[in-house]
Amino acid sequence: METHLIALDWGTTSLRAYRLGPGGETLEERSLARGILQLDGSGDAAFEGALDEACGDWLDAEPGVPLIACGMVGSAQGWREAAYVEVPLDAGRLAAALTPIETRRGSMFWVIPGAIQNGPLPNVMRGEETQVFGLLAGLDEDERDEPLLIGLPGSHSKWVTVENGRLGRFQTFMTGEVYAALLGHTLLGRTVVPCEAFDAAAFEEGVRVARSDDGRGGPLSTIFSSRTRVLTGGLRGESQADYLSGLLIGHELMAMAEVCQADSHQRIVLVGNSALCARYLWALEHSGFSTLSFAPQATVAGLWRIAERAGLLANQPADEVFACSAKR
Amino acid sequence: METHLIALDWGTTSLRAYRLGPGGETLEERSLARGILQLDGSGDAAFEGALDEACGDWLDAEPGVPLIACGMVGSAQGWREAAYVEVPLDAGRLAAALTPIETRRGSMFWVIPGAIQNGPLPNVMRGEETQVFGLLAGLDEDERDEPLLIGLPGSHSKWVTVENGRLGRFQTFMTGEVYAALLGHTLLGRTVVPCEAFDAAAFEEGVRVARSDDGRGGPLSTIFSSRTRVLTGGLRGESQADYLSGLLIGHELMAMAEVCQADSHQRIVLVGNSALCARYLWALEHSGFSTLSFAPQATVAGLWRIAERAGLLANQPADEVFACSAKR
């Protein structure tokens, strides 16, 4: 089937390429270990090389197809810096701020900017803004305007408030990266016994402790219990990592609810890796939130939606392009 | 002058040896990079070798002198495990629980046990208990029985409540180790420009943010601002580490005050490294605490006091030994 868009999710460690058909459906996809910090060489040539590896054959077959990308490829360390756009913002404002690169093949490669929230504690995202608009595109018309809190768990979790279809205030929690640094580079890792199986009870106990009176010491304090419980026989080394994960996620959710002023009726959608989202869903449910849902993937839908708003799609009628330009 | 005790502070990375005179005064001291994880070989021979390196000549000169040690030398990875003693405890209970080792020279080497606080989040210390009793030994008689909070900043900060001269409940905050792991092993380190000079203003801003409404997100969230402030030009790379230090210490003190139920009149004494204690003193003062003092060193005094309570001192009158035994 004819390709209407090549969509790329180009992060720090990986490059995912999607060949999309006329309705945005994925015709073919590829994943390469060609994140922006893992390229051969440097400069334009390194990015061109990785792009050819990912989808040179698609471009050979249909040379005029437009390309759009989100993620760290638009950072200062990426191919071309796409300056952050300030929140609140809608898909149109993002679409109006794409950074173009003319590739050596002559194809246009469009980079989606990240989002920034200025203030005393500035917050930034790159890639998650595309997931947010992908998720919103999949909602029913009447759901789209209702207040919504979107959680994107990961190495840096983002919590994004959405009102009237616009990406509003957001928070970052470095939970995933802190977890990895604690296990890999502090005393806590010494008593951990590696274990593939997920110990749900240990995870749940961690969440419970973070939410209890004992959790008032905050993560800098409670994490020490992941070691002392092993030393005193209250926790197996095989369960320590899941207990620590529960502690950190529990603390994240307590603080998130406070900062995002989320009450138990808050509608929350999680987007991302299923196993990680399952942990967050469990913890949210046990934190009293009742209106929860989950979407495993929203990046491709977001890339498609933003390309559409920017009038990039192959064979897109001119009036849609105009409509988008007018909104700029 | 005659040696009455050889006192050792034997931790994970270093071994400090003190030759003490009849009143506990330091006649000579040495510091070696012979922590328990940095010995040549293993088992008794490795510890004997390090001990000879540190003070073999002292023992040659006065073979009968007793030795006493605190710190990780009494851990499961140390020379001989000295089981934790549960709080609350006084110096007498510690002195009654020393673990003896007969060295190959025939001298007795006594290991001070650590302290444990059992409960849902168990807390342990090894070495700090000796500092606490050293500090208490230096107080006036009438001060010793007043409620006191002792802060021991470090890679794992300890906050110890003292009542009626007894070591009571205590908390651990892994602030120092978390700080090092964040700078060395997360994205936060990437924007740091190494700098010898201390940026007091950046540190103070970190403390202020942690205590402000913006700090409600907790350390998992606020730490991200140490990167984004650099990205957005609000903080120099040279100041990032001190800002991050201020954030973490600010969060630690907020949580400590809550968990230790410390109000602004709480009498607080800090013990330890001067530069680090200076940061904590500044942060405590700006957190509203008014009764603050500082002691740079308390380990030697603690080793002496516990040896005295145990009746170990060379030429100690028999009635003092008896007095101590009776209290066991």
Interface residues (C-beta under 8 A of the other chain):
Chain A: I116 N118 P120 L121 P122 N123 V124 H156 Q171 T172 F173 M174 T175 E177 V178 A180 A181 L182 G184 H185 T186 L187 L188 V209 S212 D214 R216 G217 G218 P219 L220 S221 T222 I223 F224 S225 T228 R229 L231 T232 G234 L248 H251 E252 M254 A255 M256 E258 V259
Chain B: I116 N118 P120 L121 P122 N123 V124 H156 Q171 T172 F173 M174 T175 E177 V178 A180 A181 L182 G184 H185 T186 L187 L188 V209 S212 D214 R216 G217 G218 P219 L220 S221 T222 I223 F224 S225 T228 R229 L231 T232 G234 L248 H251 E252 M254 A255 M256 E258 V259
